Amino acid sequence: MPASTAGTATTAAGSAIAQGGVTSMSMSRMAASLPRAAAQPQQQQPVASSSKAAASQPSTTASKATAQSHGQGASQGSGTRGNEPGKEEQQQGQQVPRGAKQAEPKKDEPRRVRFSVGSKYAVQDVIGEGAYGVVASAIHRPTGQKVAIKKIAPFDHSMFCLRTLRELKLLRYFAEQHVSEDIISIVDIVKPTSLDAFKEVYLIQELMETDLYRVIRTQNLSDDHVQYFIYQTCRALKALHSADVIHRDLKPSNLLLNANCDLKVCDFGLARSVATAEPNGGETGFMTEYVATRWYRAPEIMLTFKQYTKAIDIWSVGCICAEMLSGRPLFPGRDYHHQLSLILAVTGTPTLDEFYNINSRRSRDYLRALPFQKKKNFQDLFPNASPLAVDFLAKTLTFDPIKRLTVEQCLEHPYLANYHDPDDEPVAPPLEPSFFHFDLQKEAISSQQLKELLYNEVMQFKPLV
């Protein structure tokens, strides 16, 4: 991409999001009095436009304060940890992958970020950033449509490249199957001039105004809101699970929202097919680090059960539902041991059958050393929740993944009856095992081969705008 087409996004304080401003959210299927989510960031003038010398370039500035208001990254679907304490805390808004820290700008001096996106897009504000990615709001000049542009530099580490490749392939697949209404969409990709010039990936996506993390922390949600958000999450999961895909990183900051309370699931960088998500598929080990933000992580992942199933996503749904009902995380573990102790304090000590479903002897020894705990009554934990909400929690937060509801059973649960429509909950054909072939060969595949695979995906993409 010629340098003359590179826009600049900067960080600058003062937008509604940067100040933590939240307004009310309307929803066509709910009463007008229901709370609204977060306001969209105010559109700021490009810094370049303030000087005649720079006026000819489509440049932009968005502030570090804005990015920080969204946590260390922004959602729009890339792998970050969110909603955990300390350094892993509060990934929110439009997310980008985490990693090494970027250099801080000098005080009161906005940090510029170049976006080589051509003349079709007027880059506006940075709304989130991480180590190998930055998200900016932008305008699609031909239509005036507001979009989010995610700039990713995935080639410094093969893991970043794998996550970008997974996400791009999956989002493209679900869009082609017409099941992506509750899944974030890629509407365009800026195509490089050649493989050698392919240094960055620019994904253009729908611009969502906030995420569930911010909404939970700024408002009390009604039971209707909880039902509607859980319904949309499960509707998206039905499409994923029908394709034999496990998301593996569901959390409030990966559920994007707009002013109509439309919800879209994002961040598919950790997603896997059922075949490649099993412990014998290469992700074994006591309390594996790979899957899901800790607070929303199913116990079988940490304890290495004999098989990982779609039920790990259902556990995350239960955790998110509980958090919306109470306004705080259900299992905010400080570390793995604390996380497990919080879970067992609610689910109780595993039964003998559940105990022997755990593949890792080390994990079994760890559990054996813990004191016996009795299962808690969810009605006692959530005294203000409706009986149907309590029943939904009890059936999605069981220690044994086999006893958890499937996503189809979640949608059929009476708690979601106001929204459930079996004729409007689309499914996708199961993915062929070869779809994630690079995951099965990731130890043998070179960085250059990964780059070529990602390049081919980018070049094959057909824009929606």
C-alpha positions as CSV (number, residue, x, y, z in Angstrom):
1,M,0.0,0.0,0.0
2,P,1.5,3.4,-1.0
3,A,2.6,5.5,1.9
4,S,0.5,8.4,0.7
5,T,-2.7,6.4,1.5
6,A,-1.7,5.8,5.1
7,G,-4.0,7.3,7.7
8,T,-2.8,8.1,11.2
9,A,-4.9,7.4,14.2
10,T,-4.0,9.0,17.5
11,T,-5.1,8.7,21.1
12,A,-6.9,11.8,22.5
13,A,-8.9,12.1,25.6
14,G,-12.5,13.4,25.8
15,S,-14.8,10.9,24.1
16,A,-17.8,9.6,25.9
17,I,-16.2,6.2,26.2
18,A,-12.9,7.6,27.4
19,Q,-14.7,9.4,30.2
20,G,-16.7,6.2,31.0
21,G,-19.9,7.9,29.8
22,V,-22.9,5.5,29.5
23,T,-26.3,6.4,28.2
24,S,-29.5,4.4,28.0
25,M,-30.0,1.7,25.4
26,S,-33.2,1.2,23.4
27,M,-34.3,-2.3,22.4
28,S,-37.1,-3.0,20.0
29,R,-38.2,-6.2,21.7
30,M,-38.2,-4.6,25.2
31,A,-39.8,-1.7,27.0
32,A,-38.5,1.8,26.2
33,S,-37.6,2.3,29.8
34,L,-34.9,-0.4,29.8
35,P,-31.3,0.9,30.2
36,R,-29.1,1.6,27.2
37,A,-25.5,0.5,26.9
38,A,-22.5,2.7,26.4
39,A,-22.5,5.6,24.0
40,Q,-20.6,5.5,20.9
41,P,-17.2,7.3,21.0
42,Q,-17.6,10.9,19.7
43,Q,-16.1,11.3,16.3
44,Q,-12.9,13.4,16.6
45,Q,-11.3,15.4,13.8
46,P,-8.2,13.9,12.3
47,V,-5.1,15.6,13.6
48,A,-3.8,15.9,10.1
49,S,-6.8,18.1,9.2
50,S,-5.7,20.8,11.7
51,S,-2.8,21.7,9.5
52,K,-2.9,22.7,5.8
53,A,0.3,20.8,5.1
54,A,-1.2,17.5,6.2
55,A,-4.8,18.1,5.0
56,S,-4.3,16.0,1.9
57,Q,-3.7,12.8,3.8
58,P,-6.5,10.7,5.3
59,S,-5.0,10.8,8.8
60,T,-6.5,10.3,12.2
61,T,-5.8,10.5,15.9
62,A,-7.4,8.6,18.7
63,S,-6.3,8.8,22.3
64,K,-4.4,6.6,24.7
65,A,-7.1,7.6,27.2
66,T,-9.7,6.2,24.8
67,A,-7.8,2.9,24.5
68,Q,-7.3,2.6,28.2
69,S,-11.0,3.1,28.8
70,H,-11.4,-0.1,26.9
71,G,-8.8,-1.9,28.9
72,Q,-5.6,-3.0,27.3
73,G,-7.3,-4.0,24.1
74,A,-10.5,-3.8,22.2
75,S,-12.7,-6.6,21.2
76,Q,-13.8,-6.7,17.6
77,G,-12.7,-10.3,17.8
78,S,-9.1,-11.0,18.7
79,G,-7.5,-12.9,21.5
80,T,-7.0,-11.2,24.7
81,R,-7.6,-12.1,28.3
82,G,-10.1,-9.9,29.9
83,N,-12.0,-9.5,33.2
84,E,-9.2,-10.7,35.4
85,P,-7.3,-8.8,38.1
86,G,-4.0,-7.1,37.8
87,K,-2.2,-7.2,34.4
88,E,-4.8,-9.4,32.9
89,E,-7.7,-7.2,34.0
90,Q,-10.4,-5.5,32.0
91,Q,-10.1,-6.2,28.4
92,Q,-13.2,-4.4,27.1
93,G,-14.7,-2.5,24.2
94,Q,-13.4,-3.5,20.7
95,Q,-10.6,-5.9,21.5
96,V,-7.2,-6.7,20.1
97,P,-4.7,-9.4,21.1
98,R,-2.6,-8.9,24.1
99,G,1.2,-9.2,24.4
100,A,4.2,-7.1,25.1
101,K,3.6,-3.5,26.1
102,Q,3.9,-0.7,23.6
103,A,5.9,2.4,24.3
104,E,4.0,5.1,26.1
105,P,3.7,8.5,24.5
106,K,5.0,11.5,26.3
107,K,2.6,13.2,28.7
108,D,0.0,15.3,26.8
109,E,1.4,14.2,23.5
110,P,-0.9,11.9,21.4
111,R,0.7,8.7,20.1
112,R,0.2,8.3,16.4
113,V,-0.7,5.0,14.8
114,R,-0.5,4.6,11.0
115,F,-3.2,2.8,9.1
116,S,-2.3,1.9,5.5
117,V,-5.9,1.4,4.3
118,G,-6.1,3.4,1.1
119,S,-8.5,6.2,0.3
120,K,-11.7,4.3,0.9
121,Y,-11.6,4.7,4.6
122,A,-11.3,7.8,6.8
123,V,-9.6,6.6,9.9
124,Q,-10.8,8.3,13.1
125,D,-10.1,7.3,16.7
126,V,-8.1,4.5,18.2
127,I,-10.6,2.7,20.4
128,G,-8.4,-0.1,21.6
129,E,-4.9,-1.6,21.3
130,G,-2.7,-4.4,22.3
131,A,0.9,-5.6,21.5
132,Y,0.3,-6.7,17.9
133,G,-2.9,-5.0,17.1
134,V,-4.8,-1.7,17.2
135,V,-8.5,-1.0,16.5
136,A,-9.7,2.3,15.2
137,S,-13.1,3.6,14.2
138,A,-13.4,4.8,10.6
139,I,-15.8,5.9,7.9
140,H,-16.2,4.0,4.7
141,R,-16.1,7.1,2.4
142,P,-18.3,5.7,-0.5
143,T,-21.2,4.9,1.7
144,G,-20.6,6.9,4.9
145,Q,-20.9,3.6,6.9
146,K,-19.1,3.6,10.3
147,V,-16.7,0.7,10.7
148,A,-14.0,-0.6,12.9
149,I,-10.6,-1.2,11.4
150,K,-8.4,-3.8,13.2
151,K,-4.7,-3.5,12.3
152,I,-2.9,-6.7,13.2
153,A,0.9,-7.3,13.0
154,P,0.8,-11.1,13.3
155,F,4.1,-12.1,11.9
156,D,6.4,-11.6,14.9
157,H,5.1,-14.8,16.5
158,S,3.6,-17.9,15.0
159,M,0.9,-18.0,17.7
160,F,-0.4,-14.5,16.6
161,C,-0.4,-15.7,13.0
162,L,-2.3,-18.8,13.9
163,R,-5.0,-16.9,15.8
164,T,-5.4,-14.4,13.0
165,L,-5.7,-17.2,10.4
166,R,-8.2,-19.1,12.5
167,E,-10.4,-16.1,13.0
168,L,-10.4,-15.0,9.4
169,K,-11.2,-18.5,8.2
170,L,-14.0,-19.0,10.7
171,L,-15.7,-15.6,10.2
172,R,-15.5,-16.0,6.5
173,Y,-17.1,-19.5,6.8
174,F,-20.0,-18.4,9.0
175,A,-20.7,-15.4,6.7
176,E,-20.8,-17.7,3.7
177,Q,-23.2,-20.0,5.5
178,H,-25.5,-17.1,6.4
179,V,-25.5,-17.9,10.1
180,S,-23.5,-14.8,11.3
181,E,-26.2,-12.5,12.5
182,D,-25.0,-12.9,16.1
183,I,-21.3,-13.2,15.1
184,I,-19.1,-10.3,14.3
185,S,-18.6,-9.9,10.6
186,I,-15.7,-8.9,8.5
187,V,-17.0,-6.6,5.8
188,D,-13.7,-5.9,4.0
189,I,-10.0,-6.6,4.1
190,V,-7.3,-4.3,2.8
191,K,-5.4,-6.4,0.3
192,P,-1.6,-6.2,0.1
193,T,0.1,-5.6,-3.2
194,S,2.2,-8.8,-2.9
195,L,3.3,-11.5,-0.5
196,D,6.6,-9.6,0.2
197,A,4.6,-6.4,1.0
198,F,2.3,-8.3,3.4
199,K,3.4,-7.0,6.8
200,E,0.1,-6.2,8.4
201,V,-3.5,-7.3,8.3
202,Y,-6.3,-4.8,8.1
203,L,-9.7,-6.2,8.9
204,I,-12.7,-4.0,8.5
205,Q,-15.6,-5.0,10.7
206,E,-19.0,-3.7,11.9
207,L,-18.5,-1.0,14.5
208,M,-20.2,-2.0,17.8
209,E,-20.6,0.7,20.4
210,T,-19.7,-1.2,23.6
211,D,-19.5,-4.6,25.1
212,L,-21.2,-6.5,27.9
213,Y,-18.3,-6.0,30.2
214,R,-18.8,-2.2,30.2
215,V,-22.6,-2.6,30.5
216,I,-22.5,-4.9,33.5
217,R,-20.1,-2.5,35.3
218,T,-22.1,0.6,34.7
219,Q,-25.8,-0.5,35.0
220,N,-28.2,-2.9,36.7
221,L,-29.6,-5.1,34.1
222,S,-33.2,-6.2,34.2
223,D,-34.1,-9.9,33.9
224,D,-35.4,-9.2,30.4
225,H,-32.0,-7.9,29.4
226,V,-30.3,-10.9,30.8
227,Q,-32.6,-13.2,28.9
228,Y,-32.1,-11.3,25.7
229,F,-28.3,-11.2,25.9
230,I,-28.0,-14.9,26.9
231,Y,-30.4,-15.8,24.1
232,Q,-28.3,-14.0,21.5
233,T,-25.2,-15.6,22.8
234,C,-26.7,-19.1,22.7
235,R,-28.1,-18.4,19.2
236,A,-24.5,-17.6,18.0
237,L,-23.2,-20.7,19.9
238,K,-25.8,-22.9,18.1
239,A,-24.2,-21.8,14.8
240,L,-20.7,-22.5,16.1
241,H,-21.5,-25.8,17.7
242,S,-23.4,-27.1,14.7
243,A,-20.2,-26.6,12.7
244,D,-18.3,-28.6,15.4
245,V,-16.5,-25.4,16.5
246,I,-15.8,-24.5,20.2
247,H,-15.3,-20.8,20.9
248,R,-13.2,-21.5,24.0
249,D,-13.0,-17.8,25.1
250,L,-16.5,-16.6,25.9
251,K,-16.5,-13.7,28.4
252,P,-18.4,-10.4,28.7
253,S,-15.8,-8.4,26.8
254,N,-16.1,-10.7,23.8
255,L,-19.8,-10.0,23.6
256,L,-20.2,-6.7,21.6
257,L,-23.4,-4.6,21.8
258,N,-24.9,-1.8,19.9
259,A,-27.6,0.8,20.9
260,N,-30.4,-1.6,19.9
261,C,-29.0,-4.3,22.3
262,D,-28.0,-6.4,19.3
263,L,-25.2,-8.7,20.5
264,K,-22.4,-10.2,18.5
265,V,-19.9,-12.7,19.6
266,C,-16.3,-11.9,18.7
267,D,-12.7,-13.0,19.2
268,F,-12.3,-16.4,17.5
269,G,-8.6,-16.6,17.7
270,L,-8.7,-19.5,20.3
271,A,-11.6,-21.3,18.6
272,R,-11.0,-25.0,17.6
273,S,-12.9,-27.8,16.0
274,V,-14.0,-30.5,18.4
275,A,-11.3,-32.7,17.0
276,T,-8.4,-30.3,17.6
277,A,-9.6,-29.2,21.1
278,E,-9.2,-32.5,22.8
279,P,-6.5,-33.0,25.4
280,N,-4.9,-35.7,23.2
281,G,-4.8,-33.2,20.4
282,G,-1.7,-31.5,21.9
283,E,-3.0,-29.4,24.8
284,T,-2.5,-31.6,27.7
285,G,-1.1,-30.7,31.1
286,F,-2.2,-29.8,34.6
287,M,-4.3,-26.6,34.5
288,T,-3.5,-25.8,30.9
289,E,-3.0,-22.1,30.1
290,Y,-4.5,-22.1,26.6
291,V,-8.3,-21.9,26.9
292,A,-10.6,-19.1,28.1
293,T,-10.1,-16.3,30.5
294,R,-9.7,-17.9,33.9
295,W,-12.9,-16.5,35.5
296,Y,-15.0,-18.1,32.7
297,R,-13.0,-21.3,32.3
298,A,-14.7,-24.7,32.8
299,P,-13.2,-26.9,35.5
300,E,-12.5,-29.7,33.0
301,I,-10.0,-27.4,31.2
302,M,-8.0,-26.7,34.3
303,L,-8.1,-30.3,35.5
304,T,-7.6,-32.0,32.1
305,F,-10.6,-34.2,31.7
306,K,-10.4,-37.0,29.1
307,Q,-12.1,-34.9,26.5
308,Y,-12.9,-31.3,25.9
309,T,-16.4,-30.8,24.5
310,K,-18.7,-28.0,23.5
311,A,-19.8,-28.0,27.1
312,I,-16.9,-25.7,28.0
313,D,-18.7,-22.9,26.2
314,I,-21.9,-23.6,28.1
315,W,-20.0,-23.2,31.4
316,S,-18.9,-19.8,30.2
317,V,-22.5,-18.9,29.3
318,G,-23.5,-19.8,32.9
319,C,-20.8,-17.6,34.3
320,I,-21.8,-14.7,32.1
321,C,-25.5,-15.1,33.1
322,A,-24.6,-15.2,36.8
323,E,-22.5,-12.0,36.4
324,M,-25.3,-10.2,34.7
325,L,-27.7,-11.2,37.4
326,S,-25.5,-10.1,40.3
327,G,-23.3,-7.4,38.7
328,R,-20.1,-9.2,39.7
329,P,-18.1,-12.2,38.5
330,L,-19.1,-15.5,40.0
331,F,-15.7,-17.1,40.1
332,P,-13.1,-14.3,40.3
333,G,-10.1,-16.5,41.0
334,R,-6.7,-14.9,41.8
335,D,-4.9,-17.9,40.4
336,Y,-5.7,-21.5,39.3
337,H,-5.9,-22.9,42.8
338,H,-8.1,-20.1,44.0
339,Q,-10.2,-20.4,40.9
340,L,-10.8,-24.1,41.5
341,S,-11.6,-23.6,45.2
342,L,-14.2,-21.0,44.2
343,I,-15.8,-23.4,41.7
344,L,-15.8,-26.3,44.1
345,A,-17.4,-24.2,46.8
346,V,-20.4,-23.8,44.5
347,T,-20.5,-27.1,42.6
348,G,-19.4,-29.3,45.6
349,T,-16.7,-32.0,45.6
350,P,-16.8,-34.1,42.4
351,T,-18.5,-37.5,42.6
352,L,-16.4,-40.6,42.1
353,D,-17.4,-40.9,38.4
354,E,-16.6,-37.2,37.8
355,F,-13.3,-37.7,39.7
356,Y,-12.2,-40.6,37.4
357,N,-13.1,-38.6,34.3
358,I,-10.1,-36.5,35.0
359,N,-7.2,-37.6,32.9
360,S,-4.4,-36.0,34.8
361,R,-3.2,-38.0,37.9
362,R,-1.7,-34.8,39.2
363,S,-5.1,-33.1,39.0
364,R,-6.7,-36.1,40.8
365,D,-4.1,-35.9,43.6
366,Y,-4.7,-32.2,43.9
367,L,-8.5,-32.7,44.3
368,R,-8.0,-35.7,46.7
369,A,-6.1,-33.4,49.1
370,L,-8.9,-30.9,49.3
371,P,-11.6,-31.0,52.0
372,F,-15.1,-32.3,51.1
373,Q,-17.5,-29.5,50.1
374,K,-21.3,-29.7,49.7
375,K,-23.0,-28.3,46.7
376,K,-24.5,-24.9,47.1
377,N,-28.1,-24.0,46.3
378,F,-28.2,-21.4,43.5
379,Q,-31.3,-19.8,44.9
380,D,-29.3,-19.0,48.0
381,L,-26.5,-17.5,45.9
382,F,-29.0,-15.5,43.8
383,P,-31.9,-14.7,46.1
384,N,-33.2,-11.9,43.8
385,A,-33.1,-14.1,40.6
386,S,-36.3,-15.6,39.2
387,P,-36.7,-19.4,39.7
388,L,-36.2,-19.9,35.9
389,A,-32.9,-18.0,36.0
390,V,-31.8,-20.1,39.0
391,D,-32.7,-23.3,37.2
392,F,-30.8,-22.1,34.1
393,L,-27.7,-21.4,36.2
394,A,-27.9,-24.8,38.0
395,K,-28.0,-26.6,34.6
396,T,-25.2,-24.7,32.9
397,L,-22.8,-24.7,35.9
398,T,-22.6,-28.4,36.7
399,F,-19.1,-29.7,37.4
400,D,-19.7,-32.7,35.1
401,P,-19.7,-31.5,31.5
402,I,-21.9,-34.4,30.4
403,K,-24.7,-33.2,32.7
404,R,-24.6,-29.6,31.4
405,L,-27.2,-28.4,29.0
406,T,-26.3,-28.4,25.3
407,V,-26.7,-25.2,23.5
408,E,-30.0,-26.5,21.9
409,Q,-31.3,-27.3,25.4
410,C,-30.2,-23.8,26.6
411,L,-32.3,-22.3,23.8
412,E,-35.3,-24.5,24.7
413,H,-35.0,-23.7,28.4
414,P,-38.1,-21.8,29.7
415,Y,-35.9,-19.0,30.8
416,L,-35.4,-18.0,27.2
417,A,-38.9,-18.8,26.1
418,N,-39.7,-15.2,25.2
419,Y,-37.1,-15.2,22.4
420,H,-36.7,-18.9,21.4
421,D,-37.7,-19.5,17.8
422,P,-36.5,-22.8,16.5
423,D,-37.2,-21.7,12.9
424,D,-34.9,-18.7,13.3
425,E,-31.8,-20.2,14.9
426,P,-29.7,-21.2,12.0
427,V,-27.1,-23.9,11.9
428,A,-24.0,-24.5,9.7
429,P,-22.7,-27.7,8.2
430,P,-19.9,-29.4,10.3
431,L,-16.4,-28.3,9.3
432,E,-14.2,-30.8,7.5
433,P,-11.3,-32.0,9.6
434,S,-9.0,-30.3,7.1
435,F,-10.4,-26.9,7.9
436,F,-8.0,-26.5,10.8
437,H,-5.2,-28.5,9.2
438,F,-2.6,-25.9,10.3
439,D,-3.5,-26.6,14.0
440,L,-2.9,-30.3,13.5
441,Q,0.5,-29.5,11.9
442,K,1.5,-26.4,13.8
443,E,4.7,-28.0,15.2
444,A,5.9,-28.7,11.6
445,I,4.6,-25.7,9.7
446,S,7.0,-22.8,9.2
447,S,6.4,-19.1,9.8
448,Q,6.6,-18.5,6.0
449,Q,4.0,-21.2,5.3
450,L,1.7,-19.6,7.9
451,K,2.2,-16.3,6.2
452,E,1.3,-17.7,2.8
453,L,-1.8,-19.4,4.2
454,L,-2.9,-16.1,5.7
455,Y,-2.1,-14.2,2.5
456,N,-4.2,-16.6,0.5
457,E,-7.2,-16.1,2.9
458,V,-6.9,-12.3,2.6
459,M,-6.7,-12.4,-1.2
460,Q,-9.7,-14.7,-1.5
461,F,-11.9,-12.5,0.6
462,K,-14.8,-10.8,-1.1
463,P,-15.8,-7.5,0.4
464,L,-19.3,-6.9,1.7
465,V,-19.1,-3.1,1.3
